[in-house]
C-alpha cells in the first residue's frame, strides 16, 4: 500500500510536470514563429514548417524525468501536510506551514524561475539555428522591431517576479534564524525572530520584493526608449537598496540594541523559551518568591541546602585547574562534572575533573604508544565554597590515593576523551609512565585490565 501511494504520487506529478512543460514549450514555439514571420516576409520567403510538437514532447519528457524525483518529495509533504496546533509568535501561522507548505512553495517558485531561464536559452538557440539555416544575414532594424526583444524582456520581468516571490516567502524564515549569541564559552546561539528582524528586516525585505519588480520594469522601459542612463540607474537601485538596508540594520543594532541587548530582546527571548519548553514538553511550576528577608532560624533550618548551592561554575573550575594543575605538561583537564559525595560524614557538592594524559602534540611515536598511555585519577574541588583567598578550594588533588577523602578504586584512565591514539601495553622493556613522584622521578605501571587486543608473534 505504501509503495502504491509513492508510485501514485511520483507518476501523477510526472504527468502534471510533463503537461506543464509541454504547454510552456508549445507556447514558446508559437511566440518564436510569430517573431520569425517578420524576417521571412522581409526576405519574401514562405515560412517553412518548423519543428514544434516533437521538440516540445522531447523536452517535456526529459525535463519531467529529471525533475520529478525532487518535486515528488516536496509535493508529498505538501499533500500530506498536517497542523501542529501551535502558531509561531510573529506571523501567527501554524508550525506545520514551515515544515510542509513553505518548502513546497519555495520549490515551485525556484522551478518557475528555472523554467523561464531554460525557455529563454531555448528560444535563443532556436533563433540562432533558424537564422543560420534559412538566412544569409538579418537586418538590424528588423531585429529591433521584431517581437524577439519583447519576448526577452517579458522573460526577464517574469524572472524578477519570481525572485521577488522568493524574497517574500523567505521573510517568513526569520522565525528560525539566529538572532542572539550568548557570551559564554560554548557561544550558545538563540534562534527565532529578534527585534531587528521584526522591526526592520521583515519590512525591509517586503519592500525589497517591490523594488526588484519596479526597478526591472523601469529598466526594461528605459531600454526600449533607448535611455541608457535611466536604465543603468534602475539596475543599480536594487544593490543600492540592499547596502542601505544592511547599514540601517547595523546602525539599529549598534545604537539601539547592543547597549542593552538582553533587555531589548526580552520579549523575543520569552518566545524562544516558551517554544523550547513546548517542544521538549517541559512543564515546570513557576512560583513567585516574596522579597521578605530570611531569618537566622531559616538559614539554620536550611543549612544543608545552602551549603550545597553551587557558587562556582564549571568554566571557572576548568580554567583554574588548567592553570594550576598542568604545569608538569603531563596532563590536561577537558571536562568536569558536578556531583554529591559524602566527605567527613557530610554530603558536599563537588566538581570531579578527570586528569587525562597528554598523548599528542610534540610527543614522539614511542612516547605516545608505549609510555604515556593513561591518565591518573581526578582533581576534586568544592562547588559550594572557596578557600580563604576566594579561589577554588581543592578537596583532592594528590596522586597518593591511599588517604584521600573520596576513594577511587582504579584511578588509571585508559579510555578518556584525550586518549584517542593506539597504545601498546605489557611490551618487553617498555614501562608505562604512571604519575610523577618528584620533579625528577616518576612511578611506573603495567596495564592489568582485560580490555585489549592481544597480539602474539609466532615463529
Number of C-alpha atoms within 10 A of each C-alpha: 6 7 7 9 10 14 13 12 18 19 15 14 20 23 17 13 19 23 17 14 22 23 15 17 23 18 13 19 22 13 15 18 17 14 20 19 15 17 19 16 11 11 11 9 12 9 14 9 7 9 9 15 14 11 14 21 17 12 16 22 18 12 16 21 15 11 14 21 15 11 20 20 14 19 23 17 15 19 12 9 14 15 12 11 9 13 15 17 15 15 10 9 14 16 16 18 18 16 16 20 19 18 17 22 17 19 16 17 19 17 15 16 21 14 17 19 16 12 18 17 13 15 20 14 12 13 17 11 12 12 15 11 9 12 13 7 8 14 11 9 8 12 15 12 13 17 19 19 14 15 17 16 19 15 17 19 20 18 22 21 20 24 19 22 19 19 20 20 17 16 17 17 15 18 20 13 14 13 19 18 12 11 9 9 7 9 10 11 12 18 17 21 27 26 18 18 19 17 13 16 20 19 13 20 20 17 15 19 20 16 17 23 21 18 21 23 20 17 24 23 15 18 16 15 11 11 13 13 12 17 21 15 15 20 18 13 15 19 11 12 16 14 11 13 17 15 12 16 17 14 13 16 15 12 10 13 17 13 11 10 14 14 12 15 17 13 12 22 20 11 17 19 12 12 18 12 13 12 9 8 9 11 8 7 6 6 6 6 6 6 6 6 7 8 9 9 9 10 12 11 11 11 11 13 10 12 15 17 13 16 12 18 12 17 13 12 23 17 12 13 20 15 10 9 16 14 10 9 9 17 22 22 22 15 16 20 11 17 12 14 15 11 13 9 7 10 14 20 21 24 28 22 23 24 28 26 27 21 25 15 7 9 12 11 12 12 17 22 18 19 21 23 27 28 26 18 24 22 20 24 24 23 26 19 21 15 10 8 7 8 13 19 18 18 17 20 17 13 16 11 16 10 9 14 14 15 11 12 9 9 16 22 19 19 13 15 13 20 20 11 11 9 19 19 18 13 11 6 7 15 17 23 20 20 22 14 12 8 7 6 9 13 12 13 17 13 17 8 7 7 9 10 7 8 7 6 4 4 3
